[in-house]
Amino acid sequence: MTPEPAPGQYASVVPLRAAPTGGMERVQPHDLDAEQAVVGALMLAPETIAQVGAAMDPADHYRPAHETIHRAILDLHGQGRPVDPITLGHHLDHAGILAKVGGRQYLHTLVQAVPSTSHAEYYAGIVHQLAGRRRSIEAGTRIVQLGMSPDATDDDVREALALGAETVPDMWAEPIPLNVQPKLPLFPISALPGWLGAYVAAVAEETQTPPDMAGALALSVLATAAGGRAVVQVRGRWREPTNLFVVVALGPANRKSSVFAAMTSPLYEAESSLVEGSNLAIVEAEVTVKMAREAADKAATQAAKAEGPERDNLIAEAIGLAQTAETLTVPVRPRLLADDATPEVVTTLLAEQGGRLAVMSAEGGIFDIIAGRYSGIPNMEVFLKGHAGDRIRVDRRSREEFIAAPALTMGLAVQPSVLEDIGKNRGFDGRGLLARFLYCMPESLVGHRKINPGPVPAAVAATYERNVYALTLRLADWTDPLVIQLTPEADQALIAYEQGIEPQLRAKGGRLGHIGKWAGKLIGATARIAGLLHLAAHVDGGNNEPVTEATMRAAIEIADYFTAHALTVFDLMGADATQARARTLLDVLTANGWETVSRRDLFAKLSRAEFPTVADLEPAAALLEEHGYLRSDTPPRTGKRGRPPAPRYLVHPHLREGQT
């Protein structure tokens, strides 16, 4: 059994059920090993939450701290947030009860105490059974006390008997709805550096838009400033660039253009400043190149007219001048931002700008362009490699381009219907383009907006503009990237986060299994976000400062936000076929009103178009089991010969009640 924290840590935890009084000197039935295994499994494998919920209630725990942890896990899960020890510890600490449940160390030891997450439902059954015995003892004690009391009335005894009867648990727990999405979290503005969070909140207030839009675009702005100029050294040879792909899904009339203008304005100012600063160098280079070519041409003309030994010398001189002229180049005008650009133009701009570019747009037309609006042929190579930082080499008759380490950033605001449409494009998903975006789909404020809200405070706006401008210019001249290191504490926080995410990636039963392509890039995205937050916190320098644990935890909080939204967005794009089939299965069960049904009879009622084989039925049925609508039941063998009885499904009474 995992060592328990000191009893004093629970001194102020108030149990949610009354303990029996008088005459009960012996310790009541309980199993702390099973309780620890339950809450540890819930943290280690959140996909077991539905199974455990069908077997027990948080109030079944004997130790109040375990009940508190269990309820906190359900609270986080209901918000669509992860339930690993780090996030759970932060949640409990914010509520002021972390120390009361044993501290962060106890949360980690609970995870280590789990023998097997696959047996979580069995452990929960043990806890529930012992809780029933304790409740029966409490009820029996109460009845005995009333029976011995001369002041007790017959009504008191009958009430106690009735309460005792209620200690017998119902066979079916309330099912978890399939079609109810948890309320998506708001963008965690508090995770941003103070000056940036203040501006995001002020822009959201002035424009009366969800803070998600300004918050997500703020990360794109930082990525535009730092992309291609800074990388995060995670560990070993693992480095993450600091460019991001971010897309916000909001309906019409949500003032996307206004928010875009407010967030990107300093980038355009920085771009203008870079252009202005390069004008003199461009003019000088143009004159130098022109003079060098003229000198080479003049020397070639003289060589052509000469004869004898002098001709050979003039030819050698002309060749030397021509070679010198070829080595001279005219710098291109600096460019940070693009909007309505084809993949070919984006590639050229990346090559010209040393691999650094951002595509920022308040419309979703870029997806149509990628899909081949102009060429008729999808072209997403530059976007795939531009996100990952993979080399790009273009060898065509009209052009040759090479980009050693591209860093393309994208910040888009689109209507939700655009995401539905791109979800239908198998090329986008198959090539992995959709997996590269961080998604947020905030709730629209249209119809609930303030009239004539307060403007962004001048000081807040000035600080934002100054810092973004300064960060962009400070990194603009870097050729070798600025390498951002992690402190050991920050690295450990990222490792712990990765350990919590990994089991969720399982194709079967993993919370993120159906969006595995996206979730597989989540840890890398978290490191990128941490690097950007670090740069924003050190606008004026601090190149040698490593990322702190606090910054990494802020990045993890933002990553959790994007994870919750990605689950909803990919559901909108139809990524979870199992859930769609489970809804169909639920409709069939409700329509037929079965108490129990064989798999064969159930399959016969289903459409072959949606369920071609029995194997297609099983994942959907398993999901309904996880949500408490079904239970598998194998009848006992009645004889020693013949086939064993076929498994059947027991159907939740609520479905039959709904049918009647």
C-alpha positions as CSV (number, residue, x, y, z in Angstrom):
1,M,0.0,0.0,0.0
2,T,1.2,3.5,-0.8
3,P,2.3,5.3,2.4
4,E,-0.4,7.6,3.6
5,P,0.3,11.3,4.2
6,A,0.4,12.4,7.8
7,P,-3.0,12.4,9.5
8,G,-2.6,16.1,10.3
9,Q,-2.9,16.9,6.6
10,Y,-6.5,15.7,6.7
11,A,-7.5,17.5,9.9
12,S,-9.6,20.1,8.2
13,V,-11.1,17.8,5.5
14,V,-14.8,17.4,6.3
15,P,-16.2,14.0,5.4
16,L,-19.3,14.2,3.2
17,R,-21.1,11.5,5.2
18,A,-21.7,11.2,8.9
19,A,-19.8,8.6,10.8
20,P,-21.8,6.3,13.2
21,T,-21.7,7.3,16.8
22,G,-21.6,5.2,19.9
23,G,-21.0,1.5,20.3
24,M,-18.7,1.1,17.2
25,E,-15.2,0.7,18.5
26,R,-14.0,-1.5,15.6
27,V,-12.7,0.0,12.3
28,Q,-15.3,-0.1,9.6
29,P,-14.8,-2.2,6.5
30,H,-12.6,-0.4,3.9
31,D,-9.7,-1.1,1.6
32,L,-7.3,1.8,1.2
33,D,-5.2,-0.2,-1.4
34,A,-8.3,-0.4,-3.7
35,E,-9.1,3.3,-3.1
36,Q,-5.6,4.3,-4.0
37,A,-5.7,2.1,-7.1
38,V,-9.0,3.7,-8.3
39,V,-7.9,7.4,-8.0
40,G,-4.4,6.5,-9.4
41,A,-5.9,4.7,-12.4
42,L,-8.2,7.7,-13.1
43,M,-5.1,9.9,-13.3
44,L,-3.1,7.5,-15.3
45,A,-5.8,6.4,-17.7
46,P,-8.7,8.9,-17.9
47,E,-10.5,6.6,-20.3
48,T,-11.4,4.5,-17.3
49,I,-13.5,7.3,-15.8
50,A,-16.7,6.0,-17.4
51,Q,-16.1,2.5,-16.2
52,V,-15.3,3.5,-12.7
53,G,-18.3,5.9,-12.7
54,A,-20.6,3.0,-13.5
55,A,-19.2,0.9,-10.6
56,M,-18.9,3.5,-7.8
57,D,-19.6,7.0,-6.6
58,P,-16.9,9.3,-5.2
59,A,-18.7,9.2,-1.9
60,D,-17.9,5.5,-1.6
61,H,-14.3,6.2,-0.6
62,Y,-13.5,5.7,3.1
63,R,-10.8,8.2,3.3
64,P,-12.1,11.8,2.6
65,A,-9.0,12.8,0.8
66,H,-9.6,10.2,-1.8
67,E,-13.1,11.4,-2.3
68,T,-11.8,15.0,-2.7
69,I,-9.3,13.9,-5.3
70,H,-11.8,11.7,-7.1
71,R,-14.3,14.6,-7.4
72,A,-11.6,17.0,-8.6
73,I,-10.7,14.5,-11.3
74,L,-14.3,14.4,-12.5
75,D,-14.5,18.2,-12.4
76,L,-11.4,18.5,-14.6
77,H,-12.6,15.8,-17.0
78,G,-16.0,17.4,-17.3
79,Q,-14.2,20.6,-18.4
80,G,-12.3,18.7,-21.0
81,R,-9.0,19.1,-19.2
82,P,-6.3,16.4,-18.5
83,V,-6.3,14.8,-15.1
84,D,-2.6,14.0,-14.7
85,P,-0.9,14.7,-11.3
86,I,0.5,18.1,-12.5
87,T,-2.8,19.5,-13.7
88,L,-4.7,18.0,-10.8
89,G,-2.2,19.4,-8.3
90,H,-2.5,22.8,-9.9
91,H,-6.3,22.5,-9.7
92,L,-6.3,21.5,-6.0
93,D,-3.8,24.1,-5.1
94,H,-5.9,26.8,-6.8
95,A,-8.8,25.6,-4.7
96,G,-6.7,25.8,-1.5
97,I,-7.0,22.1,-0.6
98,L,-3.8,20.5,-2.1
99,A,-2.1,20.2,1.3
100,K,-5.2,18.7,2.8
101,V,-5.1,15.8,0.4
102,G,-1.4,15.0,0.9
103,G,0.3,17.4,-1.5
104,R,1.8,16.9,-5.0
105,Q,4.0,14.0,-3.8
106,Y,1.0,12.0,-2.7
107,L,-0.7,12.5,-6.1
108,H,2.4,11.1,-7.8
109,T,2.6,8.1,-5.4
110,L,-1.0,7.3,-6.1
111,V,-0.2,6.9,-9.8
112,Q,2.7,4.7,-8.9
113,A,0.5,2.5,-6.7
114,V,-1.7,1.3,-9.6
115,P,-1.1,-2.4,-10.3
116,S,-3.0,-2.2,-13.6
117,T,-5.3,0.4,-15.1
118,S,-7.3,-2.3,-16.9
119,H,-8.6,-3.5,-13.5
120,A,-9.8,0.0,-12.4
121,E,-13.5,-1.1,-12.6
122,Y,-12.7,-4.1,-10.4
123,Y,-11.0,-2.0,-7.8
124,A,-14.0,0.4,-7.9
125,G,-16.3,-2.6,-7.3
126,I,-14.4,-3.4,-4.1
127,V,-14.6,0.2,-2.9
128,H,-18.3,0.3,-3.7
129,Q,-19.1,-3.0,-2.0
130,L,-17.3,-2.0,1.2
131,A,-19.1,1.4,1.1
132,G,-22.4,-0.4,1.0
133,R,-21.4,-2.5,4.1
134,R,-20.4,0.7,5.9
135,R,-23.7,2.3,5.1
136,S,-25.6,-0.8,6.3
137,I,-23.6,-0.6,9.5
138,E,-24.4,3.1,9.9
139,A,-28.1,2.4,9.2
140,G,-28.2,-0.6,11.6
141,T,-26.4,1.4,14.3
142,R,-29.0,4.2,13.9
143,I,-31.9,1.7,14.1
144,V,-30.4,0.1,17.2
145,Q,-29.9,3.5,18.8
146,L,-33.5,4.5,18.1
147,G,-34.8,1.2,19.4
148,M,-32.9,1.6,22.7
149,S,-33.9,5.3,23.1
150,P,-37.1,5.9,25.2
151,D,-37.7,9.1,23.3
152,A,-37.8,7.6,19.8
153,T,-41.2,7.4,18.2
154,D,-42.5,4.7,15.8
155,D,-42.1,7.2,12.9
156,D,-38.5,7.7,13.8
157,V,-37.9,4.0,13.6
158,R,-39.8,3.6,10.3
159,E,-37.7,6.5,8.9
160,A,-34.5,4.8,10.0
161,L,-35.7,1.6,8.4
162,A,-36.5,3.4,5.2
163,L,-33.1,5.0,5.1
164,G,-31.5,1.6,5.8
165,A,-33.3,0.3,2.7
166,E,-31.8,3.1,0.6
167,T,-28.3,1.8,1.4
168,V,-28.9,-1.0,-1.1
169,P,-27.4,0.5,-4.3
170,D,-29.3,0.7,-7.6
171,M,-27.9,-1.8,-10.2
172,W,-27.5,1.0,-12.8
173,A,-25.8,4.3,-12.4
174,E,-26.8,7.3,-14.4
175,P,-25.4,7.0,-17.9
176,I,-22.9,9.5,-19.2
177,P,-24.5,11.3,-22.3
178,L,-22.8,10.7,-25.6
179,N,-23.9,13.8,-27.3
180,V,-23.2,16.4,-24.6
181,Q,-19.9,18.2,-25.2
182,P,-18.3,19.6,-22.1
183,K,-18.3,23.4,-21.9
184,L,-15.0,24.4,-23.6
185,P,-12.6,26.3,-21.4
186,L,-11.7,30.0,-22.0
187,F,-8.3,30.9,-23.2
188,P,-6.1,31.0,-20.1
189,I,-5.0,34.6,-20.2
190,S,-3.3,34.3,-16.9
191,A,-0.8,31.9,-18.5
192,L,0.6,34.8,-20.7
193,P,3.2,37.2,-19.5
194,G,1.6,40.2,-17.7
195,W,1.9,42.8,-20.5
196,L,0.6,40.4,-23.1
197,G,-2.3,39.1,-21.0
198,A,-3.4,42.6,-20.1
199,Y,-3.5,43.6,-23.8
200,V,-5.4,40.4,-24.8
201,A,-8.0,41.0,-22.1
202,A,-8.3,44.7,-23.1
203,V,-8.7,43.9,-26.8
204,A,-11.4,41.3,-26.0
205,E,-13.2,43.9,-23.9
206,E,-13.0,46.7,-26.5
207,T,-14.1,44.5,-29.4
208,Q,-16.5,42.4,-27.3
209,T,-15.1,39.2,-28.6
210,P,-14.1,36.0,-26.8
211,P,-10.6,36.3,-25.3
212,D,-9.7,33.1,-27.2
213,M,-9.3,35.0,-30.5
214,A,-6.9,37.6,-29.2
215,G,-5.1,35.1,-27.0
216,A,-4.6,32.6,-29.9
217,L,-3.5,35.3,-32.3
218,A,-1.1,36.6,-29.6
219,L,0.8,33.3,-29.9
220,S,0.8,33.7,-33.7
221,V,2.3,37.2,-33.3
222,L,5.0,35.9,-31.0
223,A,5.7,33.1,-33.4
224,T,6.0,35.6,-36.3
225,A,8.5,37.6,-34.3
226,A,10.6,34.6,-33.3
227,G,9.9,31.9,-35.9
228,G,13.1,31.0,-37.8
229,R,15.2,33.0,-35.3
230,A,14.8,30.9,-32.1
231,V,14.6,27.2,-31.3
232,V,13.8,25.3,-28.0
233,Q,16.4,22.8,-26.9
234,V,14.2,20.1,-25.3
235,R,16.7,17.3,-24.7
236,G,19.4,15.5,-26.6
237,R,19.0,16.2,-30.3
238,W,15.4,17.2,-29.9
239,R,14.9,20.8,-30.8
240,E,11.6,22.5,-31.5
241,P,11.3,25.6,-33.7
242,T,9.1,28.5,-32.4
243,N,6.7,28.8,-35.3
244,L,3.0,27.8,-34.9
245,F,-0.1,27.1,-36.9
246,V,-3.1,28.5,-35.1
247,V,-6.7,28.7,-36.3
248,V,-9.7,30.2,-34.5
249,A,-13.2,29.1,-35.6
250,L,-15.9,31.8,-35.1
251,G,-19.1,32.6,-36.9
252,P,-19.8,35.8,-38.8
253,A,-20.2,39.2,-37.2
254,N,-17.5,38.5,-34.6
255,R,-15.2,41.3,-35.5
256,K,-12.4,39.1,-36.6
257,S,-10.8,41.8,-38.7
258,S,-10.8,44.3,-35.8
259,V,-9.0,41.8,-33.6
260,F,-6.5,40.9,-36.3
261,A,-5.7,44.6,-36.9
262,A,-5.2,45.2,-33.1
263,M,-2.9,42.2,-32.7
264,T,-0.8,42.4,-35.9
265,S,-0.3,46.2,-36.1
266,P,3.1,46.1,-34.4
267,L,4.3,43.5,-36.8
268,Y,3.5,45.7,-39.8
269,E,5.3,48.6,-38.1
270,A,8.3,46.4,-37.5
271,E,8.2,45.2,-41.1
272,S,8.1,48.8,-42.3
273,S,11.1,49.7,-40.1
274,L,13.1,46.7,-41.5
275,V,12.3,47.8,-45.0
276,E,13.3,51.4,-44.3
277,G,16.5,50.2,-42.7
278,S,17.3,48.1,-45.7
279,N,16.7,50.7,-48.4
280,L,20.2,52.2,-48.2
281,A,21.8,48.7,-48.3
282,I,19.6,47.7,-51.3
283,V,20.4,50.9,-53.2
284,E,24.2,50.5,-52.5
285,A,24.0,46.8,-53.6
286,E,22.1,47.7,-56.8
287,V,24.7,50.3,-57.7
288,T,27.6,48.0,-56.9
289,V,26.1,45.1,-58.9
290,K,25.4,47.5,-61.9
291,M,28.9,48.9,-61.8
292,A,30.5,45.4,-61.5
293,R,28.5,44.1,-64.5
294,E,29.3,47.2,-66.5
295,A,33.0,46.8,-65.7
296,A,32.8,43.1,-66.7
297,D,31.1,44.0,-70.0
298,K,33.6,46.7,-70.7
299,A,36.5,44.4,-70.1
300,A,34.9,41.7,-72.3
301,T,34.5,44.3,-75.1
302,Q,38.2,45.4,-74.8
303,A,39.3,41.8,-74.8
304,A,37.3,41.1,-78.0
305,K,39.2,43.9,-79.8
306,A,42.6,43.1,-78.5
307,E,45.1,40.8,-80.3
308,G,48.1,38.8,-79.2
309,P,49.3,38.4,-75.6
310,E,47.3,41.4,-74.5
311,R,44.1,39.6,-75.5
312,D,44.8,36.8,-73.1
313,N,45.3,39.1,-70.2
314,L,42.2,41.1,-71.0
315,I,40.1,37.9,-71.3
316,A,41.3,36.8,-67.9
317,E,40.5,40.1,-66.4
318,A,37.0,40.1,-68.0
319,I,36.4,36.6,-66.6
320,G,37.4,37.7,-63.1
321,L,35.2,40.8,-63.2
322,A,32.3,38.7,-64.5
323,Q,32.7,36.2,-61.7
324,T,32.9,39.0,-59.1
325,A,29.7,40.5,-60.5
326,E,27.9,37.1,-60.3
327,T,28.8,36.8,-56.6
328,L,27.2,40.1,-55.8
329,T,23.5,40.1,-54.8
330,V,20.9,42.7,-54.1
331,P,19.1,42.1,-50.7
332,V,15.4,41.6,-51.0
333,R,13.0,43.8,-49.1
334,P,12.2,42.4,-45.7
335,R,8.8,40.7,-45.4
336,L,7.2,39.3,-42.3
337,L,3.6,38.8,-43.3
338,A,1.6,37.3,-46.2
339,D,-2.1,36.8,-46.7
340,D,-3.8,35.6,-49.9
341,A,-0.8,33.8,-51.3
342,T,-0.4,30.6,-53.4
343,P,1.9,27.8,-52.1
344,E,4.4,28.7,-54.9
345,V,4.5,32.3,-53.7
346,V,4.8,31.3,-50.1
347,T,7.7,29.1,-51.0
348,T,9.4,31.9,-52.9
349,L,8.9,34.4,-50.0
350,L,10.3,31.8,-47.6
351,A,13.4,31.4,-49.7
352,E,13.8,35.2,-50.1
353,Q,13.3,35.8,-46.4
354,G,15.8,33.3,-45.1
355,G,13.1,30.7,-44.3
356,R,10.9,33.0,-42.1
357,L,7.3,34.1,-43.0
358,A,3.9,34.3,-41.4
359,V,0.5,33.8,-43.2
360,M,-2.0,35.8,-41.2
361,S,-5.6,36.1,-42.4
362,A,-9.1,36.8,-41.0
363,E,-10.5,34.6,-43.7
364,G,-10.2,30.9,-44.5
365,G,-9.4,31.3,-48.2
366,I,-5.9,29.9,-47.7
367,F,-7.4,26.4,-47.3
368,D,-9.0,26.7,-50.7
369,I,-5.7,27.8,-52.2
370,I,-3.9,24.9,-50.6
371,A,-6.6,22.6,-52.0
372,G,-5.9,23.8,-55.5
373,R,-8.3,26.7,-56.2
374,Y,-6.0,28.1,-58.9
375,S,-4.0,25.1,-60.1
376,G,-6.6,22.4,-59.6
377,I,-4.0,20.3,-57.8
378,P,-3.6,20.3,-54.0
379,N,-0.2,21.7,-53.0
380,M,0.6,21.5,-49.3
381,E,4.3,20.6,-49.3
382,V,5.5,24.0,-48.2
383,F,3.0,24.1,-45.3
384,L,3.9,20.6,-44.1
385,K,7.7,21.2,-44.2
386,G,7.3,24.8,-43.2
387,H,5.8,23.8,-39.9
388,A,8.2,21.0,-39.2
389,G,11.3,22.8,-40.3
390,D,12.2,20.2,-42.9
391,R,14.4,21.2,-45.9
392,I,12.6,22.5,-49.0
393,R,14.3,22.2,-52.4
394,V,12.5,23.2,-55.5
395,D,14.0,22.3,-58.9
396,R,11.9,23.4,-61.8
397,R,12.6,24.9,-65.2
398,S,11.4,28.3,-64.1
399,R,13.0,28.4,-60.6
400,E,15.4,26.8,-58.2
401,E,14.9,27.4,-54.5
402,F,16.4,25.9,-51.4
403,I,15.4,26.5,-47.8
404,A,17.5,24.8,-45.2
405,A,15.3,25.4,-42.1
406,P,11.9,26.9,-43.0
407,A,9.8,28.4,-40.2
408,L,6.3,29.1,-41.4
409,T,3.8,30.6,-39.0
410,M,0.0,30.7,-39.7
411,G,-2.6,32.6,-37.7
412,L,-6.1,32.2,-39.2
413,A,-9.7,33.1,-38.1
414,V,-12.3,31.1,-40.0
415,Q,-16.0,30.3,-39.8
416,P,-16.8,26.8,-38.3
417,S,-18.2,25.7,-41.6
418,V,-14.7,26.0,-43.1
419,L,-13.5,23.4,-40.7
420,E,-16.3,21.1,-41.6
421,D,-15.4,21.5,-45.2
422,I,-11.7,20.9,-44.8
423,G,-12.5,17.9,-42.6
424,K,-14.0,16.3,-45.7
425,N,-10.8,16.7,-47.7
426,R,-9.0,13.4,-47.1
427,G,-5.8,14.9,-48.5
428,F,-5.6,17.4,-45.7
429,D,-5.9,14.7,-43.0
430,G,-4.0,12.0,-44.8
431,R,-0.9,14.2,-45.4
432,G,-1.1,15.5,-41.8
433,L,-1.9,19.1,-42.5
434,L,-4.8,19.2,-40.0
435,A,-2.6,17.7,-37.3
436,R,-0.3,20.7,-37.4
437,F,-2.9,23.3,-36.3
438,L,-3.7,24.4,-32.8
439,Y,-7.5,24.9,-32.8
440,C,-9.8,27.0,-30.7
441,M,-13.6,27.3,-31.2
442,P,-14.8,29.9,-28.6
443,E,-18.4,30.6,-27.9
444,S,-19.6,33.7,-29.8
445,L,-20.7,36.7,-27.8
446,V,-23.0,38.0,-30.5
447,G,-26.3,38.9,-28.8
448,H,-24.6,39.3,-25.5
449,R,-22.2,42.1,-26.2
450,K,-21.8,45.3,-24.2
451,I,-22.7,48.5,-26.0
452,N,-20.0,51.2,-26.0
453,P,-17.4,49.2,-24.0
454,G,-14.2,50.8,-22.7
455,P,-11.3,51.1,-25.1
456,V,-7.9,49.5,-24.6
457,P,-6.0,51.6,-22.1
458,A,-3.3,53.7,-23.8
459,A,-0.5,52.5,-21.6
460,V,-1.5,48.8,-22.1
461,A,-1.6,49.3,-25.9
462,A,1.7,51.2,-25.9
463,T,3.5,48.5,-23.9
464,Y,2.2,45.8,-26.3
465,E,3.2,47.6,-29.4
466,R,6.6,48.5,-28.0
467,N,7.4,44.9,-26.8
468,V,6.3,43.2,-30.0
469,Y,8.2,45.7,-32.1
470,A,11.3,45.4,-30.0
471,L,11.2,41.5,-30.0
472,T,10.8,41.4,-33.7
473,L,13.7,43.7,-34.4
474,R,15.9,42.1,-31.8
475,L,15.6,38.7,-33.5
476,A,15.5,40.0,-37.1
477,D,19.3,39.9,-37.7
478,W,19.9,36.5,-36.1
479,T,21.2,34.0,-38.7
480,D,22.2,31.2,-36.4
481,P,19.1,30.6,-34.3
482,L,18.9,31.6,-30.7
483,V,18.9,28.3,-28.7
484,I,16.5,28.4,-25.7
485,Q,17.4,25.9,-23.0
486,L,15.1,24.4,-20.3
487,T,15.9,24.3,-16.6
488,P,15.9,20.8,-15.1
489,E,12.6,21.6,-13.4
490,A,11.0,22.7,-16.6
491,D,12.2,19.6,-18.3
492,Q,10.8,17.4,-15.5
493,A,7.4,19.2,-15.8
494,L,7.4,18.5,-19.6
495,I,8.3,14.8,-19.0
496,A,5.6,14.4,-16.5
497,Y,3.1,16.0,-18.9
498,E,4.3,13.6,-21.6
499,Q,3.8,10.6,-19.4
500,G,0.3,11.7,-18.7
501,I,-0.5,12.2,-22.4
502,E,1.1,9.0,-23.7
503,P,-1.6,6.6,-22.4
504,Q,-4.3,8.8,-23.9
505,L,-2.9,8.2,-27.4
506,R,-3.9,4.6,-27.4
507,A,-6.1,3.8,-30.4
508,K,-8.4,1.7,-28.2
509,G,-9.8,3.5,-25.2
510,G,-7.4,6.4,-25.3
511,R,-9.1,9.8,-24.8
512,L,-7.0,11.2,-27.7
513,G,-6.7,8.0,-29.7
514,H,-9.1,9.1,-32.4
515,I,-7.0,12.3,-33.0
516,G,-3.7,10.6,-32.5
517,K,-2.0,12.4,-35.4
518,W,-2.8,15.8,-33.8
519,A,-2.1,14.7,-30.2
520,G,1.1,13.0,-31.2
521,K,2.5,16.5,-31.9
522,L,1.1,18.0,-28.6
523,I,4.3,17.8,-26.6
524,G,6.3,19.4,-29.3
525,A,3.7,22.2,-29.5
526,T,3.9,22.6,-25.8
527,A,7.7,23.1,-26.0
528,R,7.2,25.7,-28.8
529,I,4.7,27.6,-26.7
530,A,7.0,27.6,-23.7
531,G,9.8,29.1,-25.9
532,L,7.4,31.8,-27.0
533,L,6.3,32.6,-23.5
534,H,9.9,32.7,-22.4
535,L,10.8,35.2,-25.2
536,A,7.8,37.4,-24.3
537,A,8.9,37.4,-20.7
538,H,12.5,38.5,-21.7
539,V,11.7,41.1,-24.5
540,D,14.8,43.2,-23.6
541,G,17.3,40.3,-23.6
542,G,18.0,37.4,-21.3
543,N,19.3,35.3,-24.2
544,N,21.2,33.0,-21.8
545,E,18.2,32.6,-19.4
546,P,16.6,29.1,-19.6
547,V,12.9,28.4,-19.5
548,T,11.6,28.1,-15.9
549,E,9.3,25.5,-14.5
550,A,6.6,28.2,-14.1
551,T,6.8,29.1,-17.8
552,M,6.6,25.4,-18.8
553,R,3.5,24.9,-16.6
554,A,1.9,28.0,-18.2
555,A,2.6,26.4,-21.6
556,I,1.1,23.1,-20.4
557,E,-2.0,25.0,-19.3
558,I,-2.3,26.6,-22.8
559,A,-1.7,23.2,-24.4
560,D,-4.5,21.7,-22.3
561,Y,-6.8,24.5,-23.6
562,F,-6.0,23.6,-27.2
563,T,-6.5,19.9,-26.5
564,A,-10.0,20.5,-25.2
565,H,-10.9,22.5,-28.2
566,A,-9.2,20.1,-30.7
567,L,-11.4,17.3,-29.4
568,T,-14.5,19.3,-30.3
569,V,-13.2,20.6,-33.6
570,F,-12.2,17.1,-34.8
571,D,-15.6,15.9,-33.8
572,L,-17.0,18.7,-35.9
573,M,-14.8,17.4,-38.8
574,G,-16.1,13.9,-38.3
575,A,-12.9,12.4,-37.0
576,D,-14.6,10.1,-34.4
577,A,-16.4,7.5,-36.5
578,T,-16.9,5.3,-33.4
579,Q,-18.9,8.0,-31.6
580,A,-21.1,8.5,-34.6
581,R,-21.8,4.8,-34.8
582,A,-22.5,4.7,-31.0
583,R,-25.2,7.3,-31.4
584,T,-26.8,5.2,-34.1
585,L,-26.6,2.2,-31.9
586,L,-28.2,4.1,-29.0
587,D,-31.1,5.1,-31.3
588,V,-31.7,1.5,-32.2
589,L,-31.6,0.3,-28.5
590,T,-34.0,3.1,-27.6
591,A,-36.4,2.2,-30.4
592,N,-36.6,-1.5,-29.6
593,G,-36.9,-1.3,-25.9
594,W,-34.9,-4.5,-25.2
595,E,-34.0,-5.5,-21.6
596,T,-31.3,-7.8,-23.0
597,V,-30.3,-8.5,-26.6
598,S,-27.8,-10.8,-28.3
599,R,-25.1,-9.3,-30.4
600,R,-26.5,-11.2,-33.4
601,D,-30.0,-9.8,-33.0
602,L,-28.6,-6.3,-32.4
603,F,-26.5,-6.5,-35.6
604,A,-29.6,-7.6,-37.6
605,K,-31.3,-4.3,-36.8
606,L,-28.4,-2.1,-38.0
607,S,-27.7,-0.7,-41.4
608,R,-25.1,-2.5,-43.4
609,A,-24.0,0.8,-44.9
610,E,-22.8,2.0,-41.5
611,F,-22.1,-1.4,-39.9
612,P,-20.8,-3.6,-42.7
613,T,-19.6,-6.3,-40.3
614,V,-20.0,-7.4,-36.6
615,A,-16.5,-6.1,-36.0
616,D,-17.8,-2.6,-36.8
617,L,-20.4,-3.0,-34.1
618,E,-18.0,-3.9,-31.3
619,P,-16.2,-0.5,-30.8
620,A,-19.5,1.3,-30.8
621,A,-20.9,-1.1,-28.2
622,A,-17.7,-0.8,-26.1
623,L,-18.1,3.0,-26.1
624,L,-21.7,2.6,-24.9
625,E,-20.5,0.3,-22.2
626,E,-18.0,2.9,-21.1
627,H,-20.8,5.5,-20.9
628,G,-23.0,3.1,-18.8
629,Y,-25.7,2.3,-21.4
630,L,-24.8,-1.3,-21.9
631,R,-23.3,-4.2,-20.0
632,S,-21.8,-7.4,-21.4
633,D,-23.2,-10.5,-19.9
634,T,-22.2,-14.1,-20.6
635,P,-24.9,-16.6,-19.3
636,P,-23.5,-19.5,-17.4
637,R,-23.0,-22.8,-19.2
638,T,-25.8,-25.2,-18.5
639,G,-24.0,-28.4,-19.5
640,K,-20.5,-29.7,-20.2
641,R,-21.1,-30.3,-23.9
642,G,-21.9,-28.0,-26.8
643,R,-21.0,-24.4,-27.4
644,P,-20.8,-21.9,-24.5
645,P,-23.8,-19.5,-24.4
646,A,-23.3,-16.5,-26.7
647,P,-22.6,-13.2,-24.9
648,R,-25.5,-10.8,-24.6
649,Y,-25.9,-7.1,-23.8
650,L,-27.9,-5.8,-20.8
651,V,-29.6,-2.5,-21.7
652,H,-29.9,0.4,-19.3
653,P,-33.5,0.8,-18.0
654,H,-33.5,4.5,-19.0
655,L,-33.5,3.5,-22.6
656,R,-36.5,1.3,-22.1
657,E,-38.3,4.0,-20.2
658,G,-37.6,6.5,-22.9
659,Q,-39.1,4.1,-25.4
660,T,-42.3,3.6,-23.4
